[in-house]
């Protein structure tokens, strides 16, 4: 309940209580590692997984849960619900699985994207991120192994949650809404257009506020305290009752801010096409001046 109270006190609005905590600690994972319903996903470099990983973990990449990249296509687009379900079932996920996603080295951004994919599949209530990833696990004395064996296929019947995935026309409609707050999670220089980046145009979606995803993390890649995150959202202009819609270049960095919003119990969505889609369309407006 702490996150709900913080959101209510600092943002002054109603919050939505998540069914499972977005984060779990290494201590929690140690206590639950032998649970047969636990599904553990390792996100990062495959060679690093082969060298060492938490016992029972399986390697998962963003590309495993995204549409195959084709010439001219958008980057990292989420699989359609039925194909996403098939992929997750093949990885041993079932309706009653307790899923924990962790990252090696610096792979917190793709780990966030994997979490978001699970949430969109209807499994967010049973999914968490290991706070601090593999480094925190090892620092707490957790064991690692190079042994790997897959899990039997699972069965998923829960309904997907397409409402957490925003598409272009929904974002356009939301620009006129006083309850939709767009959050650009890229670096400030990409947001204000002072750096060109790799996308066709520079700047940001009109009305968006800037919360670079790194500002929500500690140097060791743990999520900052709830009160600090709530103050960052408040400073970015998030108002009582807002629905937060995050975006970045290709829908990965945005998921870290999405995670933080969910941790506070706030309504959150991800614009899946992100700046990759918006910047390709010359008919869509852009801004380069930050909102004061």
C-alpha positions in Angstrom: 0.0 0.0 0.0 3.0 2.3 0.5 3.3 3.1 -3.3 -0.4 3.9 -3.5 -0.2 6.4 -0.6 2.9 8.1 -2.0 1.1 8.6 -5.3 -2.0 9.9 -3.6 -0.1 12.3 -1.4 2.5 13.6 -3.9 0.4 13.5 -7.0 -2.9 14.1 -5.4 -4.8 11.6 -7.5 -6.2 8.1 -7.5 -3.8 5.2 -8.1 -4.3 1.7 -9.4 -2.9 -1.0 -7.2 -0.8 -3.6 -9.0 -1.5 -7.2 -8.1 2.2 -8.1 -7.7 5.1 -5.9 -6.7 7.0 -4.7 -9.8 10.3 -5.4 -8.0 11.5 -8.3 -5.9 14.7 -8.4 -3.9 17.5 -11.0 -4.1 16.4 -12.2 -0.6 12.9 -12.8 -1.9 14.2 -14.7 -4.9 16.5 -16.9 -2.7 13.5 -17.8 -0.6 11.4 -18.7 -3.7 14.0 -20.1 -6.0 12.8 -23.7 -5.5 9.2 -22.9 -6.2 8.2 -25.2 -9.1 5.9 -22.4 -10.5 8.8 -20.0 -10.6 9.8 -19.0 -14.2 13.1 -17.1 -14.3 14.1 -15.1 -17.3 17.7 -13.9 -17.9 18.0 -10.9 -20.2 21.3 -9.9 -21.6 24.1 -11.3 -23.8 23.8 -15.0 -24.6 27.5 -15.7 -24.1 27.2 -14.2 -20.6 24.2 -16.4 -19.8 26.2 -19.5 -21.0 29.1 -18.4 -18.7 26.9 -17.9 -15.6 23.3 -17.4 -14.6 20.9 -17.9 -11.7 20.0 -21.6 -11.4 16.9 -22.4 -13.3 17.0 -19.3 -15.5 16.3 -19.3 -19.2 17.7 -16.8 -21.7 15.2 -14.4 -23.3 15.8 -11.5 -25.7 13.6 -8.6 -26.7 13.8 -10.0 -30.3 12.2 -13.3 -29.1 9.0 -11.3 -28.2 9.0 -8.9 -31.1 8.1 -8.9 -34.8 11.1 -10.0 -36.9 12.8 -6.9 -38.2 12.3 -6.2 -41.9 13.6 -3.5 -44.2 11.7 -0.3 -43.5 9.7 -1.8 -40.6 9.5 -0.3 -37.2 11.9 -1.5 -34.5 11.0 -3.9 -31.7 7.2 -4.0 -32.4 5.4 -6.2 -30.0 4.1 -9.5 -31.3 0.4 -9.9 -31.9 -1.3 -11.4 -28.8 -1.7 -14.9 -30.1 1.9 -15.1 -31.3 3.2 -13.6 -28.1 1.2 -16.2 -26.1 2.7 -19.0 -28.2 6.2 -17.7 -27.6 5.7 -17.5 -23.8 4.1 -20.9 -23.6 7.1 -22.3 -25.4 9.3 -20.8 -22.7 7.3 -22.7 -20.0 5.0 -19.9 -18.9 1.5 -20.8 -17.7 -1.4 -19.0 -16.0 -0.1 -19.9 -12.6 3.6 -19.1 -13.2 5.4 -16.7 -10.9 7.7 -14.9 -13.3 10.9 -13.0 -12.4 12.9 -11.1 -15.0 16.5 -10.2 -14.3 19.3 -8.6 -16.3 23.0 -9.1 -16.6 25.6 -6.2 -16.8 23.6 -3.2 -18.0 20.7 -4.8 -19.7 18.0 -3.2 -17.6 16.3 -1.6 -20.6 15.7 -4.8 -22.5 14.6 -6.4 -19.2 12.0 -3.7 -18.9 10.8 -4.5 -22.4 10.5 -8.2 -21.5 8.5 -7.3 -18.4 6.2 -5.0 -20.5 5.7 -7.8 -23.1 4.6 -10.1 -20.3 2.2 -7.4 -19.0 0.7 -7.0 -22.4 0.2 -10.8 -22.5 -1.9 -10.5 -19.4 0.7 -11.8 -17.0 1.8 -8.6 -15.3 0.1 -9.5 -12.1 2.4 -12.5 -11.8 5.6 -10.8 -13.0 8.4 -8.9 -11.3 11.9 -7.5 -12.0 14.8 -8.5 -9.8 15.9 -5.2 -8.4 19.6 -4.7 -9.3 19.7 -7.7 -11.6 22.4 -10.4 -11.6 25.0 -8.1 -9.9 22.7 -7.6 -6.9 22.0 -11.3 -6.8 25.7 -12.2 -6.7 26.4 -9.4 -4.1 23.8 -10.9 -1.8 25.6 -14.3 -2.0 23.3 -15.9 -4.6 24.6 -18.9 -6.5 25.3 -19.0 -10.2 25.7 -21.8 -12.6 26.5 -22.6 -16.3 24.1 -25.5 -16.4 20.9 -25.0 -18.4 17.9 -27.1 -19.2 14.7 -25.8 -20.7 11.2 -26.0 -19.2 8.2 -28.0 -20.4 5.8 -25.9 -22.5 3.2 -24.1 -20.5 -0.4 -23.1 -21.1 -1.7 -19.6 -21.0 -5.4 -18.8 -21.1 -5.5 -15.4 -19.4 -6.7 -12.5 -21.6 -4.1 -10.2 -23.0 -4.0 -6.5 -22.0 -3.9 -4.6 -25.3 -4.9 -1.4 -23.4 -1.3 -1.1 -22.1 0.0 -0.7 -25.7 -0.7 2.6 -27.4 -0.7 2.9 -31.1 -0.3 6.0 -33.3 -4.0 7.1 -33.7 -4.5 6.7 -29.9 -1.5 9.0 -29.2 -2.8 11.5 -31.7 -6.2 11.5 -30.0 -4.6 11.7 -26.6 -2.8 15.0 -27.5 -6.1 16.8 -27.0 -6.8 15.1 -23.7 -6.1 16.8 -20.4 -5.7 13.4 -18.7 -3.0 11.9 -21.0 0.5 12.9 -20.1 3.2 11.9 -22.7 6.6 11.2 -21.2 9.6 11.1 -23.5 12.2 8.9 -21.8 15.1 9.7 -24.0 18.2 11.9 -23.1 17.5 15.6 -22.8 19.5 16.4 -25.9 17.4 14.1 -28.0 14.2 15.5 -26.5 15.0 19.1 -27.3 16.5 18.3 -30.7 20.0 19.6 -29.9 21.4 16.1 -30.8 20.3 14.4 -34.0 20.4 10.8 -32.9 19.6 8.1 -35.5 16.0 8.9 -36.3 14.6 10.8 -39.3 13.7 14.0 -37.4 14.7 15.6 -34.1 12.7 16.9 -31.2 9.7 15.4 -29.4 5.9 14.9 -29.7 4.1 18.1 -28.9 3.1 18.3 -25.2 5.5 15.6 -24.0 7.5 16.1 -20.9 11.0 14.6 -20.5 12.0 12.0 -17.9 15.2 10.4 -19.1 14.9 6.8 -17.8 18.3 6.9 -16.1 17.1 9.5 -13.7 14.9 6.9 -12.0 17.8 4.5 -11.3 20.7 4.4 -8.8 24.2 3.9 -10.1 24.0 0.2 -9.5 20.8 0.0 -11.6 18.3 -0.4 -8.8 15.1 1.5 -8.9 15.2 4.7 -6.8 12.9 5.0 -3.7 9.2 5.5 -4.4 9.2 9.0 -2.9 12.1 10.1 -5.2 10.3 8.7 -8.3 7.0 10.3 -7.3 8.8 13.7 -7.0 10.4 13.2 -10.4 7.0 12.6 -12.0 5.5 15.5 -10.1 8.3 17.8 -11.4 7.6 16.6 -14.9 4.1 17.9 -14.7 2.2 14.7 -14.1 -1.2 15.7 -12.7 -3.8 14.0 -10.5 -5.7 11.4 -12.5 -3.3 11.4 -15.5 -2.6 8.3 -17.6 1.1 8.2 -18.3 2.1 7.3 -21.8 5.8 6.7 -22.2 7.9 6.6 -25.4 11.5 6.6 -26.5 13.2 5.8 -29.8 12.0 2.2 -30.2 9.9 1.3 -27.2 12.6 -0.1 -24.9 13.8 2.8 -22.7 10.2 3.8 -22.3 9.5 0.6 -20.4 11.8 1.6 -17.5 9.6 4.7 -16.8 6.5 2.5 -17.4 7.8 0.2 -14.6 8.4 3.1 -12.3 4.9 4.4 -12.9 3.4 1.0 -12.2 5.5 0.7 -9.0 3.7 3.8 -7.8 0.4 2.3 -8.7 -0.2 4.8 -11.5 -2.0 4.2 -14.8 0.7 3.7 -17.5 0.9 2.8 -21.2 3.7 2.5 -23.7 3.5 4.0 -27.2 5.0 1.0 -29.0 5.9 2.8 -32.3 7.6 5.6 -30.3 9.8 8.2 -32.0 10.8 5.6 -34.6 7.3 5.8 -36.0 6.5 9.5 -35.2 9.7 10.9 -36.7 9.1 9.1 -40.0 5.8 10.9 -40.6 6.4 14.3 -42.0 2.7 15.1 -41.6 3.0 14.8 -37.8 4.0 17.8 -35.7 7.2 18.0 -33.6 8.5 20.4 -30.9 12.1 21.2 -30.0 11.5 23.6 -27.2 11.0 22.1 -23.7 7.8 22.9 -21.9 8.4 25.2 -19.0 
